[in-house]
């Protein structure tokens, strides 16, 4: 299973270094290095691509991560944003209120604060359903083993499982090798 995760922002953070004294950015702002835009179009890839990982910057503690959301003045959509916040364990969410594209205020919330308790309680039924589905998917994967090929397809609000006739992998061999010890 391949899982994707992205983070919108982080609180100002500078790791301690033996060569310099840690400083807090002024006015709570972060410095951002400008990255040039990608070329207009890339040629199609017909060969295996080997990903080169270039380590840069420094790891940011989980407690510094922020989810950014916007909402019109009417209402925040906690039913959509809270599960993402909870499952990723992103501790902070900043909601920007706007009217016709003009932002008027930013509200900041943190997981575990009293204001979110009712929202958490409302989300628990959905989390229990998710657990049931994930347990069933895990059992199917175990049943079909490492050579089994199944596909999960969601149509409307119905999740269907198909056993594929083709036993080949959807991923090229070099990509599969990345997941083997």
VMD Tcl script that builds the backbone (N, CA, C; Angstrom):
set m [mol new atoms 543]
animate dup $m
set s [atomselect $m all]
$s set {name element resname resid chain x y z} {
  {N N UNK 1 A 0.846 -1.165 0.000}
  {CA C UNK 1 A 0.000 0.000 0.000}
  {C C UNK 1 A 0.892 1.230 0.000}
  {N N UNK 2 A 0.576 2.178 -0.835}
  {CA C UNK 2 A 1.327 3.423 -0.907}
  {C C UNK 2 A 0.447 4.517 -0.313}
  {N N UNK 3 A 0.980 5.248 0.661}
  {CA C UNK 3 A 0.229 6.306 1.322}
  {C C UNK 3 A 0.936 7.628 1.070}
  {N N UNK 4 A 0.163 8.637 0.738}
  {CA C UNK 4 A 0.714 9.960 0.476}
  {C C UNK 4 A 0.344 10.880 1.629}
  {N N UNK 5 A 1.238 11.770 1.967}
  {CA C UNK 5 A 0.997 12.709 3.052}
  {C C UNK 5 A 1.645 14.029 2.681}
  {N N UNK 6 A 0.934 15.108 2.908}
  {CA C UNK 6 A 1.515 16.416 2.675}
  {C C UNK 6 A 1.161 17.327 3.833}
  {N N UNK 7 A 1.990 18.322 4.033}
  {CA C UNK 7 A 1.780 19.286 5.109}
  {C C UNK 7 A 1.697 20.665 4.479}
  {N N UNK 8 A 0.763 21.481 4.969}
  {CA C UNK 8 A 0.584 22.819 4.411}
  {C C UNK 8 A 1.591 23.822 4.947}
  {N N UNK 9 A 1.885 23.755 6.236}
  {CA C UNK 9 A 2.756 24.764 6.840}
  {C C UNK 9 A 3.308 24.224 8.147}
  {N N UNK 10 A 4.201 25.000 8.743}
  {CA C UNK 10 A 4.701 24.639 10.065}
  {C C UNK 10 A 4.964 25.907 10.859}
  {N N UNK 11 A 4.948 25.758 12.165}
  {CA C UNK 11 A 5.292 26.867 13.041}
  {C C UNK 11 A 6.778 27.164 12.859}
  {N N UNK 12 A 7.211 28.376 13.129}
  {CA C UNK 12 A 8.641 28.680 12.993}
  {C C UNK 12 A 9.478 27.730 13.836}
  {N N UNK 13 A 10.482 27.152 13.197}
  {CA C UNK 13 A 11.327 26.174 13.889}
  {C C UNK 13 A 12.728 26.246 13.330}
  {N N UNK 14 A 13.689 26.297 14.201}
  {CA C UNK 14 A 15.087 26.230 13.794}
  {C C UNK 14 A 15.786 25.285 14.755}
  {N N UNK 15 A 16.286 24.158 14.219}
  {CA C UNK 15 A 16.941 23.193 15.107}
  {C C UNK 15 A 18.194 23.778 15.740}
  {N N UNK 16 A 18.500 23.283 16.917}
  {CA C UNK 16 A 19.716 23.729 17.599}
  {C C UNK 16 A 20.934 23.254 16.824}
  {N N UNK 17 A 21.931 24.096 16.716}
  {CA C UNK 17 A 23.161 23.754 16.011}
  {C C UNK 17 A 24.335 24.084 16.917}
  {N N UNK 18 A 25.372 23.254 16.907}
  {CA C UNK 18 A 26.523 23.562 17.753}
  {C C UNK 18 A 27.268 24.800 17.268}
  {N N UNK 19 A 27.015 25.226 16.011}
  {CA C UNK 19 A 27.759 26.347 15.445}
  {C C UNK 19 A 27.059 27.689 15.607}
  {N N UNK 20 A 25.765 27.658 15.926}
  {CA C UNK 20 A 25.087 28.936 16.087}
  {C C UNK 20 A 24.006 28.830 17.153}
  {N N UNK 21 A 23.697 29.978 17.696}
  {CA C UNK 21 A 22.694 30.050 18.743}
  {C C UNK 21 A 21.306 30.041 18.112}
  {N N UNK 22 A 20.354 29.214 18.624}
  {CA C UNK 22 A 19.007 29.188 18.049}
  {C C UNK 22 A 18.339 30.564 18.162}
  {N N UNK 23 A 17.645 30.979 17.107}
  {CA C UNK 23 A 16.929 32.255 17.106}
  {C C UNK 23 A 15.489 32.013 16.698}
  {N N UNK 24 A 14.619 32.866 17.169}
  {CA C UNK 24 A 13.231 32.825 16.722}
  {C C UNK 24 A 13.086 33.845 15.602}
  {N N UNK 25 A 12.393 33.491 14.519}
  {CA C UNK 25 A 12.181 34.463 13.457}
  {C C UNK 25 A 11.404 35.668 13.983}
  {N N UNK 26 A 11.680 36.833 13.425}
  {CA C UNK 26 A 10.976 38.047 13.827}
  {C C UNK 26 A 9.519 37.993 13.397}
  {N N UNK 27 A 8.645 38.509 14.218}
  {CA C UNK 27 A 7.214 38.616 13.927}
  {C C UNK 27 A 6.587 37.276 13.574}
  {N N UNK 28 A 7.164 36.166 13.997}
  {CA C UNK 28 A 6.582 34.858 13.743}
  {C C UNK 28 A 6.585 34.445 12.277}
  {N N UNK 29 A 7.444 35.055 11.474}
  {CA C UNK 29 A 7.469 34.710 10.053}
  {C C UNK 29 A 8.591 33.730 9.765}
  {N N UNK 30 A 8.440 32.985 8.696}
  {CA C UNK 30 A 9.469 32.044 8.262}
  {C C UNK 30 A 10.119 32.589 6.993}
  {N N UNK 31 A 11.376 32.307 6.821}
  {CA C UNK 31 A 12.032 32.648 5.571}
  {C C UNK 31 A 11.766 31.545 4.576}
  {N N UNK 32 A 11.446 31.918 3.357}
  {CA C UNK 32 A 11.145 30.936 2.324}
  {C C UNK 32 A 12.096 31.158 1.161}
  {N N UNK 33 A 12.763 30.100 0.746}
  {CA C UNK 33 A 13.656 30.190 -0.399}
  {C C UNK 33 A 12.827 30.081 -1.667}
  {N N UNK 34 A 13.028 30.988 -2.581}
  {CA C UNK 34 A 12.276 30.988 -3.834}
  {C C UNK 34 A 12.808 29.875 -4.739}
  {N N UNK 35 A 11.895 29.044 -5.225}
  {CA C UNK 35 A 12.255 27.924 -6.091}
  {C C UNK 35 A 11.796 28.249 -7.505}
  {N N UNK 36 A 12.667 28.086 -8.497}
  {CA C UNK 36 A 12.250 28.410 -9.857}
  {C C UNK 36 A 11.135 27.475 -10.327}
  {N N UNK 37 A 10.239 27.975 -11.195}
  {CA C UNK 37 A 9.153 27.119 -11.682}
  {C C UNK 37 A 9.696 25.999 -12.556}
  {N N UNK 38 A 8.938 24.892 -12.674}
  {CA C UNK 38 A 9.387 23.795 -13.525}
  {C C UNK 38 A 9.313 24.197 -14.989}
  {N N UNK 39 A 9.995 23.450 -15.871}
  {CA C UNK 39 A 9.913 23.761 -17.293}
  {C C UNK 39 A 8.462 23.622 -17.770}
  {N N UNK 40 A 8.085 24.332 -18.855}
  {CA C UNK 40 A 6.696 24.322 -19.314}
  {C C UNK 40 A 6.114 22.924 -19.508}
  {N N UNK 41 A 6.860 22.015 -20.110}
  {CA C UNK 41 A 6.359 20.652 -20.248}
  {C C UNK 41 A 7.541 19.695 -20.259}
  {N N UNK 42 A 7.326 18.568 -19.630}
  {CA C UNK 42 A 8.390 17.572 -19.568}
  {C C UNK 42 A 8.120 16.502 -20.617}
  {N N UNK 43 A 9.169 15.930 -21.202}
  {CA C UNK 43 A 8.952 14.872 -22.189}
  {C C UNK 43 A 8.368 13.634 -21.515}
  {N N UNK 44 A 7.620 12.822 -22.245}
  {CA C UNK 44 A 7.055 11.610 -21.637}
  {C C UNK 44 A 8.166 10.669 -21.195}
  {N N UNK 45 A 7.907 9.961 -20.109}
  {CA C UNK 45 A 8.901 9.045 -19.552}
  {C C UNK 45 A 8.600 7.647 -20.058}
  {N N UNK 46 A 9.537 7.081 -20.811}
  {CA C UNK 46 A 9.360 5.746 -21.354}
  {C C UNK 46 A 10.268 4.728 -20.681}
  {N N UNK 47 A 11.205 5.205 -19.860}
  {CA C UNK 47 A 12.143 4.316 -19.197}
  {C C UNK 47 A 11.948 4.423 -17.688}
  {N N UNK 48 A 12.479 3.423 -16.969}
  {CA C UNK 48 A 12.397 3.537 -15.505}
  {C C UNK 48 A 13.093 4.811 -15.039}
  {N N UNK 49 A 12.478 5.457 -14.102}
  {CA C UNK 49 A 13.041 6.679 -13.549}
  {C C UNK 49 A 13.608 6.343 -12.172}
  {N N UNK 50 A 14.837 6.705 -11.954}
  {CA C UNK 50 A 15.443 6.468 -10.656}
  {C C UNK 50 A 15.372 7.778 -9.891}
  {N N UNK 51 A 14.744 7.723 -8.745}
  {CA C UNK 51 A 14.537 8.911 -7.940}
  {C C UNK 51 A 15.776 9.159 -7.095}
  {N N UNK 52 A 16.305 10.354 -7.212}
  {CA C UNK 52 A 17.433 10.748 -6.381}
  {C C UNK 52 A 16.877 11.588 -5.240}
  {N N UNK 53 A 17.095 11.153 -4.026}
  {CA C UNK 53 A 16.610 11.889 -2.870}
  {C C UNK 53 A 17.712 12.820 -2.403}
  {N N UNK 54 A 17.409 14.100 -2.384}
  {CA C UNK 54 A 18.375 15.106 -1.953}
  {C C UNK 54 A 17.905 15.630 -0.606}
  {N N UNK 55 A 18.650 15.332 0.420}
  {CA C UNK 55 A 18.295 15.781 1.765}
  {C C UNK 55 A 18.615 17.270 1.891}
  {N N UNK 56 A 17.643 18.026 2.365}
  {CA C UNK 56 A 17.846 19.461 2.550}
  {C C UNK 56 A 17.058 19.906 3.771}
  {N N UNK 57 A 17.448 21.012 4.327}
  {CA C UNK 57 A 16.733 21.504 5.489}
  {C C UNK 57 A 16.930 20.595 6.683}
  {N N UNK 58 A 15.954 20.574 7.542}
  {CA C UNK 58 A 16.028 19.720 8.722}
  {C C UNK 58 A 14.635 19.210 9.044}
  {N N UNK 59 A 14.568 18.055 9.703}
  {CA C UNK 59 A 13.255 17.524 10.082}
  {C C UNK 59 A 12.536 18.499 11.011}
  {N N UNK 60 A 11.245 18.591 10.850}
  {CA C UNK 60 A 10.424 19.468 11.684}
  {C C UNK 60 A 9.605 18.576 12.613}
  {N N UNK 61 A 9.597 18.857 13.904}
  {CA C UNK 61 A 8.818 18.033 14.827}
  {C C UNK 61 A 7.323 18.029 14.466}
  {N N UNK 62 A 6.675 16.899 14.681}
  {CA C UNK 62 A 5.247 16.756 14.389}
  {C C UNK 62 A 4.434 17.852 15.069}
  {N N UNK 63 A 4.827 18.252 16.256}
  {CA C UNK 63 A 4.071 19.248 17.021}
  {C C UNK 63 A 4.066 20.628 16.380}
  {N N UNK 64 A 4.868 20.844 15.338}
  {CA C UNK 64 A 4.945 22.143 14.667}
  {C C UNK 64 A 4.094 22.202 13.388}
  {N N UNK 65 A 3.513 21.078 12.979}
  {CA C UNK 65 A 2.796 21.016 11.709}
  {C C UNK 65 A 1.450 21.726 11.770}
  {N N UNK 66 A 1.065 22.342 10.629}
  {CA C UNK 66 A -0.185 23.105 10.549}
  {C C UNK 66 A -0.936 22.713 9.288}
  {N N UNK 67 A -2.237 22.525 9.415}
  {CA C UNK 67 A -3.135 22.348 8.273}
  {C C UNK 67 A -3.797 23.699 8.029}
  {N N UNK 68 A -3.829 24.130 6.768}
  {CA C UNK 68 A -4.462 25.403 6.417}
  {C C UNK 68 A -5.762 25.140 5.686}
  {N N UNK 69 A -6.833 25.812 6.088}
  {CA C UNK 69 A -8.136 25.677 5.442}
  {C C UNK 69 A -8.745 27.064 5.283}
  {N N UNK 70 A -9.590 27.178 4.295}
  {CA C UNK 70 A -10.334 28.425 4.118}
  {C C UNK 70 A -11.817 28.110 4.175}
  {N N UNK 71 A -12.610 29.124 4.523}
  {CA C UNK 71 A -14.056 28.960 4.517}
  {C C UNK 71 A -14.694 30.318 4.257}
  {N N UNK 72 A -15.877 30.267 3.656}
  {CA C UNK 72 A -16.606 31.515 3.480}
  {C C UNK 72 A -17.208 31.854 4.833}
  {N N UNK 73 A -17.651 33.044 4.997}
  {CA C UNK 73 A -18.138 33.499 6.297}
  {C C UNK 73 A -19.257 32.636 6.860}
  {N N UNK 74 A -19.870 31.787 6.029}
  {CA C UNK 74 A -21.012 31.009 6.503}
  {C C UNK 74 A -20.623 29.989 7.578}
  {N N UNK 75 A -19.760 29.004 7.248}
  {CA C UNK 75 A -19.491 27.948 8.222}
  {C C UNK 75 A -18.245 27.143 7.866}
  {N N UNK 76 A -17.489 26.753 8.902}
  {CA C UNK 76 A -16.353 25.853 8.713}
  {C C UNK 76 A -16.887 24.453 8.468}
  {N N UNK 77 A -16.194 23.676 7.651}
  {CA C UNK 77 A -16.623 22.305 7.365}
  {C C UNK 77 A -15.790 21.322 8.181}
  {N N UNK 78 A -16.056 21.260 9.485}
  {CA C UNK 78 A -15.312 20.381 10.358}
  {C C UNK 78 A -15.491 18.920 9.986}
  {N N UNK 79 A -16.651 18.549 9.420}
  {CA C UNK 79 A -16.871 17.147 9.084}
  {C C UNK 79 A -15.893 16.669 8.024}
  {N N UNK 80 A -15.362 17.581 7.241}
  {CA C UNK 80 A -14.358 17.213 6.231}
  {C C UNK 80 A -12.930 17.416 6.732}
  {N N UNK 81 A -12.704 18.470 7.477}
  {CA C UNK 81 A -11.327 18.783 7.867}
  {C C UNK 81 A -10.865 18.046 9.114}
  {N N UNK 82 A -11.758 17.792 10.068}
  {CA C UNK 82 A -11.316 17.159 11.308}
  {C C UNK 82 A -10.758 15.752 11.100}
  {N N UNK 83 A -11.410 14.878 10.295}
  {CA C UNK 83 A -10.811 13.545 10.101}
  {C C UNK 83 A -9.392 13.609 9.528}
  {N N UNK 84 A -9.156 14.523 8.589}
  {CA C UNK 84 A -7.811 14.669 8.025}
  {C C UNK 84 A -6.828 15.093 9.116}
  {N N UNK 85 A -7.227 16.031 9.925}
  {CA C UNK 85 A -6.387 16.526 11.012}
  {C C UNK 85 A -6.083 15.403 12.007}
  {N N UNK 86 A -7.125 14.663 12.384}
  {CA C UNK 86 A -6.984 13.598 13.377}
  {C C UNK 86 A -6.131 12.445 12.855}
  {N N UNK 87 A -6.430 11.971 11.642}
  {CA C UNK 87 A -5.723 10.799 11.110}
  {C C UNK 87 A -4.254 11.098 10.819}
  {N N UNK 88 A -3.943 12.318 10.410}
  {CA C UNK 88 A -2.547 12.672 10.153}
  {C C UNK 88 A -1.837 13.112 11.433}
  {N N UNK 89 A -2.614 13.297 12.511}
  {CA C UNK 89 A -2.096 13.811 13.780}
  {C C UNK 89 A -1.368 15.132 13.592}
  {N N UNK 90 A -1.902 15.942 12.688}
  {CA C UNK 90 A -1.408 17.306 12.526}
  {C C UNK 90 A -2.038 18.110 13.657}
  {N N UNK 91 A -1.235 18.651 14.569}
  {CA C UNK 91 A -1.804 19.219 15.791}
  {C C UNK 91 A -2.507 20.570 15.635}
  {N N UNK 92 A -2.198 21.308 14.574}
  {CA C UNK 92 A -2.763 22.657 14.446}
  {C C UNK 92 A -3.539 22.792 13.136}
  {N N UNK 93 A -4.621 23.551 13.196}
  {CA C UNK 93 A -5.358 23.899 11.983}
  {C C UNK 93 A -5.663 25.389 12.054}
  {N N UNK 94 A -5.366 26.071 10.959}
  {CA C UNK 94 A -5.660 27.493 10.851}
  {C C UNK 94 A -6.732 27.658 9.796}
  {N N UNK 95 A -7.845 28.254 10.191}
  {CA C UNK 95 A -8.960 28.518 9.284}
  {C C UNK 95 A -8.949 29.993 8.912}
  {N N UNK 96 A -8.919 30.277 7.621}
  {CA C UNK 96 A -8.999 31.657 7.141}
  {C C UNK 96 A -10.397 31.943 6.629}
  {N N UNK 97 A -11.064 32.934 7.216}
  {CA C UNK 97 A -12.421 33.304 6.800}
  {C C UNK 97 A -12.341 34.342 5.686}
  {N N UNK 98 A -13.127 34.121 4.635}
  {CA C UNK 98 A -13.126 35.083 3.539}
  {C C UNK 98 A -14.542 35.346 3.053}
  {N N UNK 99 A -14.680 36.488 2.409}
  {CA C UNK 99 A -15.924 36.824 1.719}
  {C C UNK 99 A -15.521 37.353 0.358}
  {N N UNK 100 A -15.977 36.664 -0.675}
  {CA C UNK 100 A -15.641 37.030 -2.056}
  {C C UNK 100 A -14.130 37.140 -2.257}
  {N N UNK 101 A -13.374 36.249 -1.606}
  {CA C UNK 101 A -11.928 36.209 -1.796}
  {C C UNK 101 A -11.131 37.151 -0.918}
  {N N UNK 102 A -11.795 37.957 -0.101}
  {CA C UNK 102 A -11.091 38.866 0.797}
  {C C UNK 102 A -11.111 38.265 2.204}
  {N N UNK 103 A -9.924 37.994 2.732}
  {CA C UNK 103 A -9.824 37.375 4.051}
  {C C UNK 103 A -9.977 38.417 5.140}
  {N N UNK 104 A -10.756 38.046 6.158}
  {CA C UNK 104 A -11.016 38.991 7.234}
  {C C UNK 104 A -10.449 38.540 8.577}
  {N N UNK 105 A -10.295 37.223 8.767}
  {CA C UNK 105 A -9.762 36.742 10.035}
  {C C UNK 105 A -9.179 35.342 9.873}
  {N N UNK 106 A -8.300 35.000 10.798}
  {CA C UNK 106 A -7.726 33.658 10.852}
  {C C UNK 106 A -7.978 33.128 12.257}
  {N N UNK 107 A -8.577 31.935 12.313}
  {CA C UNK 107 A -8.825 31.297 13.601}
  {C C UNK 107 A -7.903 30.096 13.718}
  {N N UNK 108 A -7.260 29.967 14.864}
  {CA C UNK 108 A -6.285 28.905 15.091}
  {C C UNK 108 A -6.824 27.931 16.132}
  {N N UNK 109 A -6.720 26.622 15.799}
  {CA C UNK 109 A -7.184 25.568 16.697}
  {C C UNK 109 A -6.082 24.526 16.847}
  {N N UNK 110 A -6.110 23.827 17.985}
  {CA C UNK 110 A -5.138 22.771 18.252}
  {C C UNK 110 A -5.875 21.516 18.707}
  {N N UNK 111 A -5.453 20.356 18.168}
  {CA C UNK 111 A -6.057 19.085 18.587}
  {C C UNK 111 A -6.036 18.973 20.105}
  {N N UNK 112 A -7.122 18.474 20.653}
  {CA C UNK 112 A -7.184 18.256 22.095}
  {C C UNK 112 A -7.742 19.421 22.883}
  {N N UNK 113 A -7.923 20.580 22.259}
  {CA C UNK 113 A -8.454 21.709 23.019}
  {C C UNK 113 A -9.966 21.528 23.215}
  {N N UNK 114 A -10.526 22.099 24.275}
  {CA C UNK 114 A -11.942 21.889 24.601}
  {C C UNK 114 A -12.908 22.206 23.452}
  {N N UNK 115 A -12.611 23.209 22.663}
  {CA C UNK 115 A -13.504 23.594 21.560}
  {C C UNK 115 A -13.719 22.445 20.575}
  {N N UNK 116 A -12.733 21.571 20.421}
  {CA C UNK 116 A -12.817 20.495 19.436}
  {C C UNK 116 A -13.401 19.194 20.004}
  {N N UNK 117 A -13.716 19.141 21.294}
  {CA C UNK 117 A -14.220 17.900 21.893}
  {C C UNK 117 A -15.524 17.437 21.253}
  {N N UNK 118 A -16.465 18.348 21.040}
  {CA C UNK 118 A -17.752 17.976 20.424}
  {C C UNK 118 A -17.544 17.525 18.986}
  {N N UNK 119 A -16.630 18.177 18.288}
  {CA C UNK 119 A -16.337 17.808 16.903}
  {C C UNK 119 A -15.712 16.416 16.867}
  {N N UNK 120 A -14.819 16.136 17.819}
  {CA C UNK 120 A -14.203 14.810 17.914}
  {C C UNK 120 A -15.270 13.746 18.191}
  {N N UNK 121 A -16.179 14.024 19.102}
  {CA C UNK 121 A -17.243 13.060 19.422}
  {C C UNK 121 A -18.100 12.771 18.193}
  {N N UNK 122 A -18.421 13.795 17.419}
  {CA C UNK 122 A -19.225 13.609 16.201}
  {C C UNK 122 A -18.486 12.773 15.164}
  {N N UNK 123 A -17.164 12.826 15.164}
  {CA C UNK 123 A -16.367 12.103 14.163}
  {C C UNK 123 A -16.158 10.632 14.526}
  {N N UNK 124 A -16.379 10.250 15.779}
  {CA C UNK 124 A -16.060 8.895 16.223}
  {C C UNK 124 A -16.834 7.808 15.473}
  {N N UNK 125 A -18.092 8.049 15.152}
  {CA C UNK 125 A -18.870 7.037 14.416}
  {C C UNK 125 A -18.225 6.773 13.051}
  {N N UNK 126 A -17.793 7.818 12.382}
  {CA C UNK 126 A -17.117 7.660 11.093}
  {C C UNK 126 A -15.791 6.927 11.232}
  {N N UNK 127 A -15.060 7.202 12.312}
  {CA C UNK 127 A -13.791 6.518 12.543}
  {C C UNK 127 A -14.015 5.020 12.782}
  {N N UNK 128 A -15.099 4.675 13.490}
  {CA C UNK 128 A -15.403 3.254 13.712}
  {C C UNK 128 A -15.718 2.557 12.389}
  {N N UNK 129 A -16.453 3.232 11.509}
  {CA C UNK 129 A -16.751 2.663 10.184}
  {C C UNK 129 A -15.462 2.490 9.383}
  {N N UNK 130 A -14.594 3.485 9.444}
  {CA C UNK 130 A -13.312 3.411 8.736}
  {C C UNK 130 A -12.494 2.233 9.240}
  {N N UNK 131 A -12.475 2.023 10.545}
  {CA C UNK 131 A -11.733 0.893 11.116}
  {C C UNK 131 A -12.276 -0.432 10.581}
  {N N UNK 132 A -13.592 -0.538 10.498}
  {CA C UNK 132 A -14.210 -1.768 9.981}
  {C C UNK 132 A -13.787 -2.022 8.539}
  {N N UNK 133 A -13.804 -0.969 7.712}
  {CA C UNK 133 A -13.418 -1.110 6.306}
  {C C UNK 133 A -11.941 -1.459 6.180}
  {N N UNK 134 A -11.085 -0.778 6.915}
  {CA C UNK 134 A -9.640 -1.048 6.832}
  {C C UNK 134 A -9.308 -2.456 7.314}
  {N N UNK 135 A -10.009 -2.927 8.337}
  {CA C UNK 135 A -9.800 -4.301 8.824}
  {C C UNK 135 A -10.196 -5.304 7.743}
  {N N UNK 136 A -11.325 -5.047 7.059}
  {CA C UNK 136 A -11.774 -5.945 5.984}
  {C C UNK 136 A -10.773 -5.951 4.828}
  {N N UNK 137 A -10.247 -4.779 4.474}
  {CA C UNK 137 A -9.256 -4.697 3.390}
  {C C UNK 137 A -7.990 -5.441 3.802}
  {N N UNK 138 A -7.566 -5.270 5.035}
  {CA C UNK 138 A -6.370 -5.969 5.527}
  {C C UNK 138 A -6.560 -7.486 5.454}
  {N N UNK 139 A -7.738 -7.977 5.822}
  {CA C UNK 139 A -8.018 -9.413 5.755}
  {C C UNK 139 A -7.994 -9.910 4.310}
  {N N UNK 140 A -8.532 -9.110 3.380}
  {CA C UNK 140 A -8.501 -9.492 1.960}
  {C C UNK 140 A -7.067 -9.581 1.446}
  {N N UNK 141 A -6.257 -8.616 1.804}
  {CA C UNK 141 A -4.863 -8.609 1.354}
  {C C UNK 141 A -4.149 -9.843 1.890}
  {N N UNK 142 A -4.382 -10.177 3.140}
  {CA C UNK 142 A -3.761 -11.379 3.715}
  {C C UNK 142 A -4.271 -12.640 3.026}
  {N N UNK 143 A -5.563 -12.674 2.723}
  {CA C UNK 143 A -6.169 -13.842 2.080}
  {C C UNK 143 A -5.549 -14.104 0.712}
  {N N UNK 144 A -5.330 -13.044 -0.068}
  {CA C UNK 144 A -4.805 -13.219 -1.425}
  {C C UNK 144 A -3.280 -13.287 -1.455}
  {N N UNK 145 A -2.624 -12.928 -0.376}
  {CA C UNK 145 A -1.178 -13.089 -0.261}
  {C C UNK 145 A -0.379 -12.125 -1.122}
  {N N UNK 146 A 0.931 -12.335 -1.134}
  {CA C UNK 146 A 1.824 -11.417 -1.844}
  {C C UNK 146 A 1.692 -11.512 -3.354}
  {N N UNK 147 A 1.209 -12.640 -3.862}
  {CA C UNK 147 A 1.046 -12.779 -5.312}
  {C C UNK 147 A -0.371 -12.462 -5.784}
  {N N UNK 148 A -1.282 -12.226 -4.858}
  {CA C UNK 148 A -2.659 -11.896 -5.227}
  {C C UNK 148 A -2.754 -10.478 -5.753}
  {N N UNK 149 A -3.688 -10.250 -6.619}
  {CA C UNK 149 A -3.884 -8.914 -7.188}
  {C C UNK 149 A -5.350 -8.545 -7.034}
  {N N UNK 150 A -5.615 -7.586 -6.163}
  {CA C UNK 150 A -6.978 -7.108 -5.999}
  {C C UNK 150 A -6.994 -5.604 -6.212}
  {N N UNK 151 A -8.132 -5.115 -6.590}
  {CA C UNK 151 A -8.310 -3.671 -6.766}
  {C C UNK 151 A -9.537 -3.241 -5.990}
  {N N UNK 152 A -9.426 -2.119 -5.303}
  {CA C UNK 152 A -10.555 -1.511 -4.617}
  {C C UNK 152 A -11.057 -0.371 -5.481}
  {N N UNK 153 A -12.349 -0.368 -5.749}
  {CA C UNK 153 A -12.941 0.669 -6.590}
  {C C UNK 153 A -14.145 1.229 -5.853}
  {N N UNK 154 A -14.175 2.542 -5.720}
  {CA C UNK 154 A -15.314 3.186 -5.071}
  {C C UNK 154 A -16.171 3.834 -6.149}
  {N N UNK 155 A -17.426 3.400 -6.215}
  {CA C UNK 155 A -18.384 3.981 -7.160}
  {C C UNK 155 A -19.520 4.562 -6.348}
  {N N UNK 156 A -19.678 5.866 -6.457}
  {CA C UNK 156 A -20.679 6.503 -5.606}
  {C C UNK 156 A -20.235 6.373 -4.168}
  {N N UNK 157 A -21.023 5.697 -3.375}
  {CA C UNK 157 A -20.655 5.473 -1.972}
  {C C UNK 157 A -20.466 3.988 -1.681}
  {N N UNK 158 A -20.228 3.200 -2.749}
  {CA C UNK 158 A -20.061 1.754 -2.595}
  {C C UNK 158 A -18.614 1.379 -2.925}
  {N N UNK 159 A -17.946 0.701 -1.993}
  {CA C UNK 159 A -16.583 0.225 -2.198}
  {C C UNK 159 A -16.649 -1.216 -2.676}
  {N N UNK 160 A -16.098 -1.475 -3.854}
  {CA C UNK 160 A -16.126 -2.809 -4.439}
  {C C UNK 160 A -14.709 -3.362 -4.518}
  {N N UNK 161 A -14.588 -4.691 -4.400}
  {CA C UNK 161 A -13.295 -5.372 -4.480}
  {C C UNK 161 A -13.320 -6.282 -5.698}
  {N N UNK 162 A -12.281 -6.181 -6.511}
  {CA C UNK 162 A -12.160 -7.019 -7.704}
  {C C UNK 162 A -10.853 -7.785 -7.641}
  {N N UNK 163 A -10.927 -9.072 -8.011}
  {CA C UNK 163 A -9.709 -9.846 -8.164}
  {C C UNK 163 A -9.284 -9.699 -9.615}
  {N N UNK 164 A -8.072 -9.233 -9.814}
  {CA C UNK 164 A -7.599 -9.005 -11.176}
  {C C UNK 164 A -7.128 -10.314 -11.796}
  {N N UNK 165 A -7.417 -10.486 -13.071}
  {CA C UNK 165 A -6.967 -11.681 -13.790}
  {C C UNK 165 A -5.480 -11.597 -14.102}
  {N N UNK 166 A -5.015 -10.412 -14.419}
  {CA C UNK 166 A -3.612 -10.191 -14.711}
  {C C UNK 166 A -2.836 -10.249 -13.395}
  {N N UNK 167 A -1.848 -11.111 -13.305}
  {CA C UNK 167 A -1.083 -11.237 -12.065}
  {C C UNK 167 A 0.113 -10.288 -12.025}
  {N N UNK 168 A 0.295 -9.527 -13.086}
  {CA C UNK 168 A 1.390 -8.562 -13.093}
  {C C UNK 168 A 1.104 -7.412 -12.145}
  {N N UNK 169 A 2.147 -6.739 -11.756}
  {CA C UNK 169 A 2.000 -5.604 -10.854}
  {C C UNK 169 A 1.715 -4.338 -11.651}
  {N N UNK 170 A 1.023 -3.426 -11.040}
  {CA C UNK 170 A 0.797 -2.121 -11.659}
  {C C UNK 170 A 2.049 -1.253 -11.552}
  {N N UNK 171 A 2.933 -1.628 -10.643}
  {CA C UNK 171 A 4.171 -0.876 -10.463}
  {C C UNK 171 A 5.317 -1.586 -11.165}
  {N N UNK 172 A 6.232 -0.830 -11.769}
  {CA C UNK 172 A 7.402 -1.461 -12.384}
  {C C UNK 172 A 8.283 -2.101 -11.308}
  {N N UNK 173 A 9.107 -3.072 -11.723}
  {CA C UNK 173 A 9.938 -3.826 -10.776}
  {C C UNK 173 A 10.847 -2.928 -9.948}
  {N N UNK 174 A 11.425 -1.903 -10.585}
  {CA C UNK 174 A 12.339 -1.037 -9.824}
  {C C UNK 174 A 11.595 -0.298 -8.719}
  {N N UNK 175 A 10.314 0.023 -8.957}
  {CA C UNK 175 A 9.527 0.710 -7.931}
  {C C UNK 175 A 9.160 -0.259 -6.803}
  {N N UNK 176 A 8.809 -1.479 -7.141}
  {CA C UNK 176 A 8.514 -2.482 -6.121}
  {C C UNK 176 A 9.720 -2.755 -5.238}
  {N N UNK 177 A 10.907 -2.737 -5.840}
  {CA C UNK 177 A 12.136 -2.996 -5.090}
  {C C UNK 177 A 12.350 -1.971 -3.982}
  {N N UNK 178 A 11.804 -0.779 -4.137}
  {CA C UNK 178 A 11.958 0.242 -3.116}
  {C C UNK 178 A 11.269 -0.146 -1.807}
  {N N UNK 179 A 10.274 -1.035 -1.880}
  {CA C UNK 179 A 9.504 -1.406 -0.709}
  {C C UNK 179 A 9.986 -2.699 -0.053}
  {N N UNK 180 A 10.944 -3.362 -0.644}
  {CA C UNK 180 A 11.467 -4.612 -0.083}
  {C C UNK 180 A 12.695 -4.310 0.772}
  {N N UNK 181 A 12.811 -5.046 1.880}
  {CA C UNK 181 A 13.974 -4.798 2.767}
  {C C UNK 181 A 15.287 -5.227 2.149}
}
mol reanalyze $m
mol bondsrecalc $m
mol representation Tube
mol addrep $m
